[in-house]
């Protein structure tokens, strides 16, 4: 939908372990450009 209205940039994210979603992004032409690490302590 966004590509159809000529949006210049579309970003998305997924967990590193979510291989099916990462593969879907790759098939759609997304480029890996950054990594994010979230840490929590008790």
C-alpha positions in Angstrom: 0.0 0.0 0.0 2.8 2.5 0.9 4.8 1.6 -2.1 1.8 2.2 -4.3 1.6 5.8 -3.2 5.3 6.4 -3.7 6.4 6.7 -0.1 10.2 7.3 -0.2 11.2 5.2 2.8 9.6 2.3 4.6 11.3 0.7 7.6 10.5 -2.4 9.5 12.1 -4.6 12.2 12.0 -8.1 13.6 13.7 -10.1 16.2 17.0 -11.7 15.1 15.6 -15.2 15.9 12.4 -14.6 13.8 14.0 -16.2 10.7 10.7 -16.5 8.7 10.0 -12.7 9.0 13.6 -11.8 8.3 13.4 -13.9 5.1 10.2 -12.2 4.1 11.8 -8.8 4.5 14.8 -9.9 2.4 12.5 -11.3 -0.3 10.6 -7.9 -0.3 13.9 -6.1 -0.9 14.6 -4.7 2.5 18.2 -4.0 3.4 19.7 -4.7 6.9 21.1 -1.4 8.1 21.2 -1.5 11.9 21.0 -3.9 14.9 19.3 -3.1 18.2 20.1 -4.8 21.6 17.6 -4.5 24.4 19.0 -5.6 27.8 17.1 -5.8 31.1 18.3 -6.5 34.6 16.3 -7.8 37.6 
